[in-house]
Amino acid sequence: MTVPDTSSASQPSDSQPSDSNPSDRPQPPNERLPSEQLSPGSVALHSLSSTDVVALFDHEQSTITAALLRVRDDVARLGDAMADCLTGGGRIVYVGAGTSGRIGALDAAEWPPTFGVSPSQILALMAGGDRALRESVEGAEDDRVAARSDLEGVHVSRADLLIGISASGTAPYVSEAIAIARRLGAGRAFITSNPSTESEDAELIAVRLETGAEVLAGSTRLKAATVTHQVLQRASNVCAVRCGWVYAGRMVEMRPTNVKLRARAERIVAELCELDPKVAGELLRTSDDDMKVAIVSHRLDVTAAQARTRLDAVHRRLTEIPGF
């Protein structure tokens, strides 16, 4: 994952907002946003026991599950778009502000160690820059000019997929970024916990989540953040399956870069090849720590070089090799 430092990027001469965005219809006043509503169960929140506060959160968990079920097809479509983007040589660019931006950055950081993806393929742009990952930067989410500057800094192109994340659905930094992506012809997606948002962009993949009022009114780091994180978890794993990074429920593109991951890689090779873990570890080492090469070389009884050639011929998809 990369959170680019775009502070030195040149400012565009036109400071006016773009004329189209995912929230291009009039937005409701903040007090009418779902996340700003007061949940009936929270009226007495200040007087509840600690156990009852936790119980209230447990009760509200059901709205997260229900919201995810309603957008299942949209999340699958987003995962497919991610896969199409990466296999086509593009990049995924998360754009968000506040908690939404931090969730995007967190998810992006997990792709390289989990799926072996280059950090240059998964970018995260955060309103307010890198500092905003650790502390609040007031007014950053309202800065349309910064959105244009940040997108210029990473050279977004037609090959890329830009995914805007805004719990309220109204963050100008995010809507401006999506509008720019549309103008450039890049892929576009939008994740929000405001189901009333609308867009005239027919190609926008919109995941509109309906989680309702927060336990603490207005605190979108609660249900809205949780459901957003789960959308990205699901979509990224759909992408991984479509790209062939997953086989038999295992992350077979993972690179063993530390002790824990090496033990996991050896276990995966041992299980898929029905080998003793020590033998699997040696096989992995002679395969340059490439699990797919190790698995193919053993199961087809070929050298590591031959296994690599066979994998390259099918774009490293194990399921395209006879016998898998």
C-alpha positions as a Markdown table, in Angstrom:
| # | Residue | x | y | z |
|---|---|---|---|---|
| 1 | Met | 0.0 | 0.0 | 0.0 |
| 2 | Thr | 1.2 | 3.5 | -0.7 |
| 3 | Val | -0.1 | 6.7 | 0.9 |
| 4 | Pro | 1.6 | 9.1 | -1.5 |
| 5 | Asp | 3.1 | 12.4 | -0.3 |
| 6 | Thr | 1.4 | 14.8 | -2.8 |
| 7 | Ser | 2.2 | 18.0 | -0.9 |
| 8 | Ser | 4.5 | 19.2 | -3.6 |
| 9 | Ala | 2.2 | 18.4 | -6.5 |
| 10 | Ser | 1.4 | 21.3 | -8.7 |
| 11 | Gln | -2.0 | 23.0 | -8.1 |
| 12 | Pro | -4.4 | 23.0 | -11.0 |
| 13 | Ser | -5.2 | 26.5 | -12.3 |
| 14 | Asp | -9.0 | 25.9 | -12.1 |
| 15 | Ser | -10.1 | 26.2 | -8.5 |
| 16 | Gln | -13.8 | 25.6 | -9.3 |
| 17 | Pro | -15.3 | 22.3 | -8.4 |
| 18 | Ser | -15.9 | 19.7 | -11.1 |
| 19 | Asp | -19.5 | 19.6 | -12.4 |
| 20 | Ser | -20.3 | 16.0 | -11.7 |
| 21 | Asn | -19.8 | 13.8 | -8.6 |
| 22 | Pro | -21.4 | 10.9 | -6.8 |
| 23 | Ser | -23.4 | 13.3 | -4.7 |
| 24 | Asp | -24.5 | 15.6 | -7.5 |
| 25 | Arg | -28.0 | 15.8 | -6.2 |
| 26 | Pro | -28.8 | 18.2 | -3.4 |
| 27 | Gln | -27.7 | 16.6 | -0.1 |
| 28 | Pro | -29.8 | 16.6 | 3.1 |
| 29 | Pro | -28.7 | 18.9 | 5.9 |
| 30 | Asn | -26.3 | 17.0 | 8.3 |
| 31 | Glu | -29.0 | 16.6 | 10.9 |
| 32 | Arg | -31.0 | 14.5 | 8.4 |
| 33 | Leu | -28.1 | 12.1 | 7.6 |
| 34 | Pro | -28.7 | 8.6 | 8.9 |
| 35 | Ser | -25.6 | 8.6 | 11.0 |
| 36 | Glu | -26.6 | 11.9 | 12.7 |
| 37 | Gln | -29.9 | 10.4 | 13.9 |
| 38 | Leu | -30.4 | 9.4 | 17.5 |
| 39 | Ser | -31.0 | 5.7 | 18.0 |
| 40 | Pro | -33.9 | 5.1 | 20.3 |
| 41 | Gly | -31.9 | 2.6 | 22.3 |
| 42 | Ser | -29.2 | 5.2 | 23.0 |
| 43 | Val | -31.4 | 7.8 | 24.7 |
| 44 | Ala | -30.3 | 6.5 | 28.1 |
| 45 | Leu | -26.8 | 5.6 | 27.0 |
| 46 | His | -25.2 | 7.9 | 29.6 |
| 47 | Ser | -26.8 | 6.0 | 32.4 |
| 48 | Leu | -26.2 | 2.4 | 31.3 |
| 49 | Ser | -23.9 | 0.0 | 33.1 |
| 50 | Ser | -20.7 | -1.0 | 31.2 |
| 51 | Thr | -22.2 | -4.4 | 30.4 |
| 52 | Asp | -25.4 | -2.8 | 29.1 |
| 53 | Val | -23.4 | -0.4 | 26.8 |
| 54 | Val | -21.7 | -3.5 | 25.3 |
| 55 | Ala | -25.0 | -5.3 | 25.0 |
| 56 | Leu | -26.4 | -2.3 | 23.1 |
| 57 | Phe | -23.5 | -2.6 | 20.6 |
| 58 | Asp | -24.2 | -6.3 | 20.3 |
| 59 | His | -27.8 | -5.6 | 19.5 |
| 60 | Glu | -26.9 | -3.0 | 16.8 |
| 61 | Gln | -24.6 | -5.6 | 15.2 |
| 62 | Ser | -27.6 | -7.1 | 13.4 |
| 63 | Thr | -28.0 | -3.9 | 11.3 |
| 64 | Ile | -24.5 | -4.4 | 10.0 |
| 65 | Thr | -25.2 | -8.0 | 8.8 |
| 66 | Ala | -28.5 | -6.9 | 7.3 |
| 67 | Ala | -26.8 | -4.0 | 5.4 |
| 68 | Leu | -24.2 | -6.3 | 4.0 |
| 69 | Leu | -26.8 | -8.8 | 2.7 |
| 70 | Arg | -28.6 | -6.0 | 0.9 |
| 71 | Val | -25.5 | -4.9 | -1.1 |
| 72 | Arg | -24.1 | -8.4 | -1.8 |
| 73 | Asp | -24.4 | -8.0 | -5.6 |
| 74 | Asp | -22.8 | -4.6 | -5.5 |
| 75 | Val | -19.9 | -5.8 | -3.4 |
| 76 | Ala | -19.3 | -8.7 | -5.8 |
| 77 | Arg | -19.4 | -6.2 | -8.7 |
| 78 | Leu | -16.8 | -4.1 | -7.0 |
| 79 | Gly | -14.6 | -7.1 | -6.4 |
| 80 | Asp | -14.8 | -8.0 | -10.1 |
| 81 | Ala | -14.0 | -4.4 | -11.1 |
| 82 | Met | -10.9 | -4.6 | -8.9 |
| 83 | Ala | -9.8 | -7.8 | -10.6 |
| 84 | Asp | -10.4 | -6.4 | -14.1 |
| 85 | Cys | -8.4 | -3.3 | -13.2 |
| 86 | Leu | -5.4 | -5.1 | -11.8 |
| 87 | Thr | -5.3 | -7.8 | -14.6 |
| 88 | Gly | -5.5 | -4.9 | -17.1 |
| 89 | Gly | -2.4 | -3.2 | -15.7 |
| 90 | Gly | -4.2 | -0.6 | -13.7 |
| 91 | Arg | -4.1 | 0.5 | -10.0 |
| 92 | Ile | -6.7 | 0.6 | -7.3 |
| 93 | Val | -6.8 | 4.1 | -5.7 |
| 94 | Tyr | -8.7 | 4.4 | -2.4 |
| 95 | Val | -9.8 | 8.0 | -1.6 |
| 96 | Gly | -11.3 | 9.0 | 1.7 |
| 97 | Ala | -11.5 | 11.5 | 4.6 |
| 98 | Gly | -11.5 | 10.9 | 8.3 |
| 99 | Thr | -12.3 | 7.4 | 9.5 |
| 100 | Ser | -13.3 | 6.4 | 6.0 |
| 101 | Gly | -9.9 | 7.4 | 4.6 |
| 102 | Arg | -8.1 | 5.5 | 7.4 |
| 103 | Ile | -10.1 | 2.4 | 6.6 |
| 104 | Gly | -9.1 | 2.6 | 3.0 |
| 105 | Ala | -5.4 | 3.0 | 3.9 |
| 106 | Leu | -5.7 | 0.1 | 6.3 |
| 107 | Asp | -7.2 | -2.2 | 3.7 |
| 108 | Ala | -4.6 | -1.1 | 1.1 |
| 109 | Ala | -1.8 | -1.9 | 3.5 |
| 110 | Glu | -3.0 | -5.5 | 3.8 |
| 111 | Trp | -2.9 | -6.4 | 0.1 |
| 112 | Pro | 0.9 | -6.8 | -0.4 |
| 113 | Pro | 1.5 | -9.2 | 2.5 |
| 114 | Thr | -1.7 | -11.1 | 1.9 |
| 115 | Phe | -1.8 | -11.4 | -1.9 |
| 116 | Gly | 1.8 | -10.6 | -2.9 |
| 117 | Val | 0.6 | -7.4 | -4.8 |
| 118 | Ser | 3.1 | -4.6 | -5.3 |
| 119 | Pro | 2.4 | -1.6 | -3.1 |
| 120 | Ser | 2.5 | 0.5 | -6.2 |
| 121 | Gln | -0.7 | -1.2 | -7.4 |
| 122 | Ile | -2.8 | -0.3 | -4.3 |
| 123 | Leu | -2.8 | 3.4 | -3.4 |
| 124 | Ala | -4.6 | 5.3 | -0.7 |
| 125 | Leu | -5.2 | 9.0 | -0.8 |
| 126 | Met | -6.3 | 10.6 | 2.5 |
| 127 | Ala | -7.8 | 14.1 | 2.9 |
| 128 | Gly | -5.2 | 16.0 | 4.9 |
| 129 | Gly | -2.3 | 13.7 | 3.8 |
| 130 | Asp | -0.3 | 11.3 | 5.8 |
| 131 | Arg | -0.7 | 13.3 | 9.0 |
| 132 | Ala | -4.5 | 12.7 | 8.9 |
| 133 | Leu | -3.9 | 9.0 | 9.3 |
| 134 | Arg | -2.9 | 9.7 | 12.9 |
| 135 | Glu | -4.8 | 12.8 | 13.9 |
| 136 | Ser | -7.7 | 14.9 | 12.8 |
| 137 | Val | -7.0 | 17.6 | 10.2 |
| 138 | Glu | -9.8 | 20.0 | 10.4 |
| 139 | Gly | -11.4 | 21.0 | 7.1 |
| 140 | Ala | -9.5 | 18.5 | 5.0 |
| 141 | Glu | -12.6 | 16.7 | 3.8 |
| 142 | Asp | -14.0 | 19.9 | 2.4 |
| 143 | Asp | -10.9 | 20.7 | 0.3 |
| 144 | Arg | -11.7 | 20.0 | -3.4 |
| 145 | Val | -8.5 | 21.7 | -4.6 |
| 146 | Ala | -6.5 | 19.2 | -2.5 |
| 147 | Ala | -8.3 | 16.4 | -4.1 |
| 148 | Arg | -7.4 | 17.6 | -7.6 |
| 149 | Ser | -3.8 | 18.1 | -6.5 |
| 150 | Asp | -3.6 | 14.7 | -4.9 |
| 151 | Leu | -4.9 | 12.9 | -8.0 |
| 152 | Glu | -2.5 | 14.8 | -10.2 |
| 153 | Gly | 0.3 | 13.7 | -7.9 |
| 154 | Val | -0.4 | 10.0 | -8.5 |
| 155 | His | -1.2 | 10.4 | -12.2 |
| 156 | Val | -4.6 | 8.7 | -12.2 |
| 157 | Ser | -5.3 | 7.3 | -15.7 |
| 158 | Arg | -8.0 | 5.4 | -17.6 |
| 159 | Ala | -6.5 | 2.1 | -16.5 |
| 160 | Asp | -7.1 | 2.8 | -12.8 |
| 161 | Leu | -10.0 | 2.2 | -10.5 |
| 162 | Leu | -10.7 | 5.0 | -8.0 |
| 163 | Ile | -12.8 | 4.0 | -5.0 |
| 164 | Gly | -14.2 | 6.8 | -3.0 |
| 165 | Ile | -15.2 | 6.2 | 0.6 |
| 166 | Ser | -17.5 | 8.6 | 2.5 |
| 167 | Ala | -19.7 | 7.5 | 5.4 |
| 168 | Ser | -21.9 | 10.5 | 5.0 |
| 169 | Gly | -21.8 | 10.5 | 1.2 |
| 170 | Thr | -21.1 | 14.2 | 1.3 |
| 171 | Ala | -17.3 | 14.7 | 1.7 |
| 172 | Pro | -16.3 | 17.2 | -1.0 |
| 173 | Tyr | -12.7 | 15.8 | -1.2 |
| 174 | Val | -14.1 | 12.4 | -2.1 |
| 175 | Ser | -16.8 | 13.5 | -4.5 |
| 176 | Glu | -14.3 | 15.8 | -6.3 |
| 177 | Ala | -11.9 | 12.9 | -6.7 |
| 178 | Ile | -14.6 | 10.7 | -8.3 |
| 179 | Ala | -15.7 | 13.5 | -10.6 |
| 180 | Ile | -12.1 | 13.8 | -11.8 |
| 181 | Ala | -11.8 | 10.1 | -12.3 |
| 182 | Arg | -14.9 | 10.2 | -14.4 |
| 183 | Arg | -13.5 | 13.0 | -16.6 |
| 184 | Leu | -10.3 | 11.0 | -17.0 |
| 185 | Gly | -12.2 | 7.9 | -18.0 |
| 186 | Ala | -10.9 | 5.9 | -15.0 |
| 187 | Gly | -13.1 | 3.3 | -13.2 |
| 188 | Arg | -15.1 | 4.6 | -10.4 |
| 189 | Ala | -16.7 | 3.2 | -7.2 |
| 190 | Phe | -18.3 | 4.8 | -4.2 |
| 191 | Ile | -18.9 | 3.3 | -0.7 |
| 192 | Thr | -21.2 | 5.2 | 1.7 |
| 193 | Ser | -23.5 | 4.6 | 4.7 |
| 194 | Asn | -25.9 | 7.2 | 3.3 |
| 195 | Pro | -28.3 | 5.2 | 1.1 |
| 196 | Ser | -30.1 | 8.4 | -0.1 |
| 197 | Thr | -27.1 | 9.5 | -2.2 |
| 198 | Glu | -27.7 | 9.6 | -5.9 |
| 199 | Ser | -25.6 | 10.0 | -9.0 |
| 200 | Glu | -26.1 | 10.5 | -12.7 |
| 201 | Asp | -22.9 | 8.5 | -13.4 |
| 202 | Ala | -24.2 | 5.3 | -15.0 |
| 203 | Glu | -20.8 | 3.7 | -14.7 |
| 204 | Leu | -20.3 | 4.3 | -11.0 |
| 205 | Ile | -20.3 | 1.2 | -8.9 |
| 206 | Ala | -22.2 | 2.4 | -5.8 |
| 207 | Val | -22.3 | 0.4 | -2.5 |
| 208 | Arg | -24.9 | 2.2 | -0.5 |
| 209 | Leu | -25.1 | 0.7 | 3.0 |
| 210 | Glu | -28.1 | 1.2 | 5.3 |
| 211 | Thr | -26.9 | 0.8 | 8.9 |
| 212 | Gly | -29.1 | 3.6 | 10.3 |
| 213 | Ala | -28.3 | 5.6 | 13.4 |
| 214 | Glu | -25.1 | 5.0 | 15.4 |
| 215 | Val | -25.1 | 4.0 | 19.0 |
| 216 | Leu | -23.4 | 7.3 | 19.6 |
| 217 | Ala | -25.2 | 9.8 | 17.3 |
| 218 | Gly | -22.9 | 11.1 | 14.6 |
| 219 | Ser | -19.9 | 8.7 | 15.4 |
| 220 | Thr | -19.3 | 7.1 | 12.0 |
| 221 | Arg | -16.3 | 5.3 | 13.4 |
| 222 | Leu | -18.8 | 2.8 | 14.8 |
| 223 | Lys | -21.2 | 0.9 | 12.6 |
| 224 | Ala | -20.4 | 2.9 | 9.4 |
| 225 | Ala | -16.7 | 2.1 | 9.8 |
| 226 | Thr | -17.3 | -1.5 | 10.6 |
| 227 | Val | -19.5 | -2.1 | 7.6 |
| 228 | Thr | -17.2 | -0.2 | 5.3 |
| 229 | His | -14.2 | -2.4 | 6.4 |
| 230 | Gln | -16.2 | -5.5 | 5.8 |
| 231 | Val | -17.2 | -4.4 | 2.3 |
| 232 | Leu | -13.5 | -3.9 | 1.5 |
| 233 | Gln | -12.6 | -7.2 | 3.0 |
| 234 | Arg | -15.2 | -9.0 | 0.9 |
| 235 | Ala | -14.4 | -7.1 | -2.4 |
| 236 | Ser | -10.6 | -7.6 | -2.0 |
| 237 | Asn | -11.1 | -11.3 | -1.5 |
| 238 | Val | -13.4 | -11.5 | -4.6 |
| 239 | Cys | -10.6 | -9.8 | -6.5 |
| 240 | Ala | -8.1 | -12.3 | -5.1 |
| 241 | Val | -10.2 | -15.3 | -6.2 |
| 242 | Arg | -10.7 | -13.8 | -9.7 |
| 243 | Cys | -7.0 | -13.1 | -10.1 |
| 244 | Gly | -6.0 | -16.6 | -9.1 |
| 245 | Trp | -4.2 | -15.5 | -5.9 |
| 246 | Val | -6.3 | -18.0 | -3.8 |
| 247 | Tyr | -6.3 | -21.8 | -4.1 |
| 248 | Ala | -8.1 | -24.3 | -1.9 |
| 249 | Gly | -8.8 | -21.6 | 0.6 |
| 250 | Arg | -5.1 | -20.6 | 0.9 |
| 251 | Met | -3.3 | -17.3 | 0.1 |
| 252 | Val | -0.9 | -18.9 | -2.4 |
| 253 | Glu | 0.7 | -15.6 | -3.6 |
| 254 | Met | 1.8 | -14.6 | -0.1 |
| 255 | Arg | 5.5 | -14.0 | 0.4 |
| 256 | Pro | 7.2 | -15.4 | 3.6 |
| 257 | Thr | 8.9 | -12.2 | 4.8 |
| 258 | Asn | 9.0 | -13.0 | 8.5 |
| 259 | Val | 9.0 | -16.0 | 10.8 |
| 260 | Lys | 5.2 | -16.2 | 11.1 |
| 261 | Leu | 4.6 | -16.0 | 7.4 |
| 262 | Arg | 7.4 | -18.5 | 6.6 |
| 263 | Ala | 5.7 | -21.0 | 9.0 |
| 264 | Arg | 2.4 | -20.4 | 7.2 |
| 265 | Ala | 3.9 | -20.8 | 3.8 |
| 266 | Glu | 5.6 | -24.1 | 4.7 |
| 267 | Arg | 2.3 | -25.3 | 6.2 |
| 268 | Ile | 0.4 | -24.4 | 3.0 |
| 269 | Val | 2.9 | -26.2 | 0.8 |
| 270 | Ala | 2.9 | -29.2 | 3.1 |
| 271 | Glu | -0.9 | -29.4 | 3.1 |
| 272 | Leu | -1.3 | -29.0 | -0.7 |
| 273 | Cys | 1.5 | -31.4 | -1.5 |
| 274 | Glu | 0.9 | -33.8 | 1.4 |
| 275 | Leu | 4.5 | -33.4 | 2.6 |
| 276 | Asp | 6.2 | -33.4 | 5.9 |
| 277 | Pro | 6.6 | -29.7 | 7.0 |
| 278 | Lys | 10.4 | -29.9 | 7.0 |
| 279 | Val | 10.4 | -31.3 | 3.4 |
| 280 | Ala | 7.9 | -28.6 | 2.4 |
| 281 | Gly | 10.2 | -26.0 | 3.9 |
| 282 | Glu | 13.2 | -27.2 | 1.8 |
| 283 | Leu | 11.0 | -27.3 | -1.3 |
| 284 | Leu | 9.9 | -23.7 | -0.7 |
| 285 | Arg | 13.5 | -22.6 | -0.3 |
| 286 | Thr | 14.6 | -24.2 | -3.6 |
| 287 | Ser | 11.7 | -22.5 | -5.2 |
| 288 | Asp | 12.8 | -19.0 | -4.2 |
| 289 | Asp | 10.1 | -18.8 | -1.6 |
| 290 | Asp | 7.4 | -18.9 | -4.3 |
| 291 | Met | 4.6 | -21.2 | -3.0 |
| 292 | Lys | 3.1 | -21.7 | -6.4 |
| 293 | Val | 6.4 | -22.7 | -8.0 |
| 294 | Ala | 7.0 | -25.2 | -5.0 |
| 295 | Ile | 3.5 | -26.7 | -5.4 |
| 296 | Val | 3.7 | -27.1 | -9.2 |
| 297 | Ser | 7.2 | -28.5 | -9.2 |
| 298 | His | 6.3 | -31.2 | -6.6 |
| 299 | Arg | 2.9 | -32.2 | -8.0 |
| 300 | Leu | 4.1 | -32.3 | -11.6 |
| 301 | Asp | 7.6 | -33.6 | -10.7 |
| 302 | Val | 9.4 | -30.9 | -12.6 |
| 303 | Thr | 12.2 | -28.5 | -11.7 |
| 304 | Ala | 11.5 | -25.1 | -10.2 |
| 305 | Ala | 12.4 | -23.4 | -13.5 |
| 306 | Gln | 10.0 | -25.6 | -15.4 |
| 307 | Ala | 7.3 | -25.0 | -12.9 |
| 308 | Arg | 7.8 | -21.2 | -13.2 |
| 309 | Thr | 7.6 | -21.5 | -17.0 |
| 310 | Arg | 4.3 | -23.4 | -16.8 |
| 311 | Leu | 2.9 | -20.9 | -14.4 |
| 312 | Asp | 3.9 | -17.9 | -16.5 |
| 313 | Ala | 2.2 | -19.5 | -19.5 |
| 314 | Val | -1.2 | -19.4 | -17.7 |
| 315 | His | -0.7 | -16.1 | -15.9 |
| 316 | Arg | 0.2 | -17.9 | -12.6 |
| 317 | Arg | -3.3 | -19.4 | -12.3 |
| 318 | Leu | -3.0 | -22.8 | -10.7 |
| 319 | Thr | -6.4 | -23.9 | -11.9 |
| 320 | Glu | -5.3 | -23.5 | -15.5 |
| 321 | Ile | -2.6 | -26.2 | -15.1 |
| 322 | Pro | -3.8 | -29.8 | -15.7 |
| 323 | Gly | -4.1 | -31.7 | -12.5 |
| 324 | Phe | -5.1 | -28.7 | -10.3 |
